Amino acid sequence: MKYLLSNHARIFQAIVEAGSITGAADHMQMGKSGVSDALKQLESSLGAQLLIRTTRRQSLTAIGEQFYRRCRELNDLSTVALEEVSEHLAEPMGALRITAPYATIDNIVAPAIAQLVATYPRVLPEVLVDDKRLDLIQNNIDVALTAGELASSEFKAQKVGVLHDVLCASPDFCRRETLAESGMPWSDRAPELAYVAHHWEGSDIVHELASLVDGKVASFRFRRVATASSVNAVAALISRSVGVGILPHFFLQPMLKAGTLVKLLPEYQPRETNLYAVHPYGSNPPLGVRAMIDAMKSSLATPS
């Protein structure tokens, strides 16, 4: 059994409650000399006599009585604290602060949270939706879902899946640019095409894509005409025929089904980006964090 109260203080408490050193020794399964020595060391370290002992009886001094009350209080509090920790180790519970990009909410984060709270109803999730990578410590974040390569960090990162960045455009844009009719190779047409960029894409928009037919990699360079800080904004601009652009496959799928956007370069493998769950807990994250990461993996493994 674990104790937060010092061993000497616990022995003193046992002496008071047992009424004698002999009784305390029996209760704590120690030798009488060990109990007596512990009391002497405690009194010496405090610089105060806690007990008055005779051959027939013992009594607390005034400071000894006060010290005993405080030891009882501390022991009770430490017991509660240890029970709470044990409870948390047995079942996820309490606040769980999560941050994730907009594009991942509908298909990854929301289903994961639904699974999490159904399994562990005492967990209280809070979601901060932001396409920027927030400071975990400053924002008290327990777990962050983030896409792309990670900077060197003391935080723990675990890969949870892969998203596919699919090049797409509106049907009107395709008609306007005569993409279907043009016999010119795409690698030649790309530099002419307006491109809607995400804020994290570099100034030079180049996509290196592998052919699904022969595996050869082709380079496609585009002309940036607009930049947006959220995937929703990029999708809106592409839908309004501002230009072509990339959207995550699970985010794009409903628009493809509705016919508001069409996939470009279907003969090429879409660019892949790793998704990571990042947390500040090192190698021993709380159960709630572990359960949320597992739930996100499950969401990504389930077809949209």
C-alpha positions as CSV (number, residue, x, y, z in Angstrom):
1,M,0.0,0.0,0.0
2,K,1.2,3.5,-0.9
3,Y,1.4,6.3,1.7
4,L,2.1,10.0,1.3
5,L,2.7,10.6,5.0
6,S,6.2,10.1,6.2
7,N,7.0,6.8,7.8
8,H,8.0,8.4,11.1
9,A,4.7,10.4,11.2
10,R,2.7,7.2,10.5
11,I,4.5,5.4,13.4
12,F,3.7,8.3,15.7
13,Q,0.1,8.2,14.7
14,A,0.0,4.5,15.3
15,I,1.5,4.9,18.8
16,V,-1.2,7.4,19.8
17,E,-4.0,5.3,18.4
18,A,-2.7,2.0,19.8
19,G,-2.1,3.6,23.2
20,S,1.5,2.3,23.5
21,I,4.7,1.5,21.7
22,T,4.0,-2.2,22.1
23,G,0.5,-1.9,20.5
24,A,1.9,0.2,17.6
25,A,4.7,-2.3,17.0
26,D,2.1,-5.1,16.8
27,H,-0.2,-3.0,14.5
28,M,2.7,-2.1,12.1
29,Q,4.4,-5.5,12.4
30,M,7.6,-3.9,13.6
31,G,9.9,-4.5,16.5
32,K,9.4,-2.3,19.6
33,S,12.9,-0.9,19.4
34,G,12.2,0.2,15.8
35,V,9.0,2.0,16.8
36,S,10.7,3.7,19.8
37,D,13.7,4.8,17.6
38,A,11.3,6.2,15.0
39,L,9.5,8.3,17.6
40,K,12.8,9.6,19.0
41,Q,14.1,10.6,15.6
42,L,10.8,12.4,14.8
43,E,10.9,14.3,18.1
44,S,14.6,15.1,17.5
45,S,13.9,16.4,13.9
46,L,11.0,18.5,15.1
47,G,12.8,19.8,18.2
48,A,9.8,19.1,20.3
49,Q,8.5,16.4,22.7
50,L,5.3,14.9,21.4
51,L,4.6,12.2,24.0
52,I,5.1,11.9,27.8
53,R,5.8,8.3,28.6
54,T,5.9,6.4,31.9
55,T,6.0,2.8,32.7
56,R,2.2,2.7,33.0
57,R,0.9,5.2,30.6
58,Q,1.6,7.8,27.9
59,S,0.0,11.1,27.1
60,L,0.3,13.7,24.4
61,T,2.0,17.1,25.0
62,A,0.1,20.1,23.8
63,I,2.2,20.3,20.6
64,G,2.0,16.5,20.3
65,E,-1.8,16.7,20.3
66,Q,-1.9,19.4,17.6
67,F,0.7,17.5,15.6
68,Y,-1.4,14.3,15.9
69,R,-4.5,16.1,14.6
70,R,-2.6,17.4,11.6
71,C,-1.2,13.9,10.9
72,R,-4.7,12.5,10.9
73,E,-5.9,15.2,8.5
74,L,-2.9,14.7,6.2
75,N,-3.4,11.0,6.2
76,D,-7.0,11.3,5.4
77,L,-6.3,13.7,2.5
78,S,-3.5,11.5,1.2
79,T,-5.8,8.5,1.2
80,V,-8.4,10.4,-0.8
81,A,-5.7,11.7,-3.2
82,L,-4.3,8.2,-3.8
83,E,-7.8,6.8,-4.3
84,E,-8.5,9.4,-6.9
85,V,-5.3,8.6,-8.7
86,S,-6.2,4.9,-8.7
87,E,-9.6,5.7,-10.0
88,H,-8.2,7.7,-12.9
89,L,-5.8,4.8,-13.7
90,A,-8.7,2.4,-13.7
91,E,-11.1,4.4,-16.0
92,P,-10.7,7.5,-18.1
93,M,-12.5,10.5,-16.6
94,G,-12.5,14.3,-16.3
95,A,-11.6,17.0,-18.7
96,L,-9.9,16.2,-22.0
97,R,-8.8,19.1,-24.1
98,I,-8.3,18.3,-27.8
99,T,-7.2,20.5,-30.8
100,A,-7.5,19.5,-34.4
101,P,-7.8,21.1,-37.9
102,Y,-11.2,22.0,-39.4
103,A,-10.9,19.3,-42.1
104,T,-10.6,16.5,-39.5
105,I,-13.6,17.3,-37.3
106,D,-16.5,15.6,-39.2
107,N,-14.7,12.4,-40.3
108,I,-12.2,11.8,-37.5
109,V,-12.5,13.8,-34.4
110,A,-16.3,13.9,-34.0
111,P,-16.7,10.1,-34.5
112,A,-13.8,9.5,-32.2
113,I,-15.3,11.6,-29.4
114,A,-18.7,9.9,-29.9
115,Q,-16.9,6.5,-29.5
116,L,-15.0,7.8,-26.5
117,V,-17.9,9.2,-24.5
118,A,-20.0,6.1,-25.3
119,T,-17.4,3.9,-23.8
120,Y,-16.2,6.3,-21.0
121,P,-19.1,8.6,-20.0
122,R,-17.1,10.3,-17.3
123,V,-14.7,11.9,-19.8
124,L,-15.5,15.5,-20.6
125,P,-14.0,16.4,-24.0
126,E,-13.4,20.0,-25.1
127,V,-12.4,20.6,-28.7
128,L,-10.4,23.6,-30.0
129,V,-10.7,23.7,-33.8
130,D,-7.8,25.5,-35.4
131,D,-5.8,24.9,-38.5
132,K,-2.7,26.3,-36.8
133,R,-0.7,24.2,-34.4
134,L,-1.4,25.5,-31.0
135,D,1.0,25.5,-28.1
136,L,0.1,22.4,-26.0
137,I,1.3,23.8,-22.7
138,Q,0.1,27.4,-23.1
139,N,-3.4,26.2,-24.1
140,N,-3.6,23.3,-21.6
141,I,-4.1,20.8,-24.4
142,D,-4.1,17.1,-23.7
143,V,-3.9,15.8,-27.3
144,A,-3.5,17.5,-30.7
145,L,-4.3,16.0,-34.1
146,T,-1.9,17.4,-36.6
147,A,-1.1,16.8,-40.3
148,G,2.3,16.8,-41.9
149,E,5.9,16.7,-40.7
150,L,6.6,17.6,-37.1
151,A,9.3,19.9,-35.9
152,S,11.7,18.5,-33.3
153,S,9.9,18.6,-30.0
154,E,9.9,17.2,-26.5
155,F,6.3,16.1,-27.0
156,K,5.3,12.6,-27.8
157,A,3.9,12.0,-31.4
158,Q,2.1,8.9,-32.5
159,K,1.0,8.3,-36.1
160,V,-2.7,7.7,-36.3
161,G,-3.2,7.5,-40.1
162,V,-2.7,9.0,-43.5
163,L,-4.7,11.5,-45.4
164,H,-4.6,11.8,-49.2
165,D,-4.4,15.4,-50.7
166,V,-6.6,15.1,-53.8
167,L,-6.2,17.7,-56.6
168,C,-9.7,19.0,-57.6
169,A,-11.6,21.7,-59.3
170,S,-15.1,22.8,-60.0
171,P,-16.9,21.6,-63.2
172,D,-17.2,25.2,-64.4
173,F,-13.5,25.7,-64.0
174,C,-12.8,22.6,-66.0
175,R,-15.1,23.8,-68.8
176,R,-13.6,27.3,-68.8
177,E,-10.1,26.0,-69.0
178,T,-11.1,23.2,-71.4
179,L,-9.2,20.7,-69.3
180,A,-11.1,17.7,-70.7
181,E,-10.7,18.7,-74.3
182,S,-7.1,19.8,-74.2
183,G,-4.7,17.4,-75.7
184,M,-1.7,19.1,-74.1
185,P,0.0,17.0,-71.3
186,W,-1.0,18.0,-67.8
187,S,2.6,18.8,-66.9
188,D,2.6,21.5,-69.6
189,R,-0.9,22.8,-68.7
190,A,-0.3,23.0,-64.9
191,P,1.7,26.3,-64.9
192,E,-1.1,28.1,-66.7
193,L,-3.7,27.0,-64.1
194,A,-4.8,29.2,-61.2
195,Y,-4.1,27.5,-57.9
196,V,-5.8,28.0,-54.5
197,A,-3.2,27.3,-51.8
198,H,-3.4,26.4,-48.1
199,H,-1.5,28.7,-45.8
200,W,1.0,25.9,-45.1
201,E,1.9,25.3,-48.7
202,G,5.2,27.0,-49.8
203,S,5.5,29.8,-52.2
204,D,6.5,27.4,-55.0
205,I,3.5,25.1,-55.7
206,V,4.9,21.9,-57.1
207,H,3.3,18.4,-56.8
208,E,5.4,15.3,-57.4
209,L,2.9,12.5,-58.2
210,A,3.4,8.9,-59.1
211,S,1.5,7.4,-62.0
212,L,-0.9,4.6,-61.1
213,V,0.0,2.9,-64.4
214,D,3.7,2.7,-64.4
215,G,4.8,4.3,-61.1
216,K,6.8,7.0,-62.8
217,V,6.8,10.3,-60.9
218,A,5.7,13.5,-62.8
219,S,6.1,17.0,-61.6
220,F,3.2,19.5,-61.7
221,R,3.9,23.2,-61.1
222,F,0.9,25.5,-60.5
223,R,0.4,29.3,-60.4
224,R,-0.8,30.5,-57.0
225,V,-3.6,33.1,-57.2
226,A,-5.1,32.8,-53.7
227,T,-4.2,31.5,-50.2
228,A,-6.6,30.6,-47.4
229,S,-6.0,29.7,-43.7
230,S,-8.6,27.0,-43.4
231,V,-9.7,24.0,-45.5
232,N,-13.2,25.3,-45.6
233,A,-12.1,28.5,-47.2
234,V,-9.9,26.7,-49.8
235,A,-12.9,24.4,-50.7
236,A,-15.2,27.5,-51.0
237,L,-12.7,29.2,-53.4
238,I,-12.2,26.1,-55.5
239,S,-16.0,25.6,-55.7
240,R,-16.3,29.2,-56.9
241,S,-13.9,28.4,-59.8
242,V,-11.1,30.6,-58.4
243,G,-8.6,27.8,-59.2
244,V,-7.6,24.2,-58.7
245,G,-6.4,23.0,-55.3
246,I,-5.9,20.1,-53.0
247,L,-8.4,18.8,-50.3
248,P,-8.2,15.9,-47.9
249,H,-9.9,12.8,-49.4
250,F,-12.5,12.4,-46.6
251,F,-13.3,16.1,-46.7
252,L,-13.7,16.1,-50.5
253,Q,-15.7,12.9,-50.8
254,P,-19.2,14.5,-50.2
255,M,-18.5,17.2,-52.8
256,L,-17.5,14.6,-55.4
257,K,-20.7,12.7,-54.8
258,A,-22.7,16.0,-55.1
259,G,-20.9,16.9,-58.3
260,T,-19.8,20.3,-57.0
261,L,-16.2,19.4,-57.4
262,V,-14.4,16.9,-59.7
263,K,-11.1,15.0,-59.1
264,L,-8.2,15.9,-61.4
265,L,-5.4,13.6,-62.4
266,P,-7.2,10.4,-61.4
267,E,-4.4,8.4,-63.1
268,Y,-1.9,9.6,-60.4
269,Q,-1.6,8.6,-56.8
270,P,-2.7,11.5,-54.6
271,R,-0.1,13.0,-52.3
272,E,0.0,11.4,-48.9
273,T,0.3,13.3,-45.6
274,N,0.8,11.6,-42.2
275,L,-1.6,12.4,-39.4
276,Y,-0.2,12.5,-35.8
277,A,-1.6,12.6,-32.4
278,V,0.7,14.7,-30.2
279,H,0.6,15.0,-26.4
280,P,2.8,16.4,-23.6
281,Y,2.8,13.3,-21.4
282,G,5.9,11.5,-22.5
283,S,5.7,7.7,-22.5
284,N,2.9,7.5,-19.9
285,P,-0.1,9.4,-21.1
286,P,-3.4,9.4,-19.1
287,L,-6.0,6.8,-20.0
288,G,-8.2,9.4,-21.6
289,V,-5.5,10.5,-24.0
290,R,-4.7,6.9,-24.9
291,A,-8.4,6.2,-25.4
292,M,-8.9,9.3,-27.7
293,I,-5.9,8.3,-29.8
294,D,-7.2,4.8,-30.2
295,A,-10.6,6.2,-31.2
296,M,-9.1,8.5,-33.8
297,K,-7.2,5.5,-35.3
298,S,-10.5,3.7,-35.4
299,S,-12.2,6.6,-37.2
300,L,-9.4,6.7,-39.8
301,A,-9.7,2.9,-40.3
302,T,-13.4,3.2,-41.0
303,P,-14.2,4.2,-44.6
304,S,-16.0,7.5,-45.0
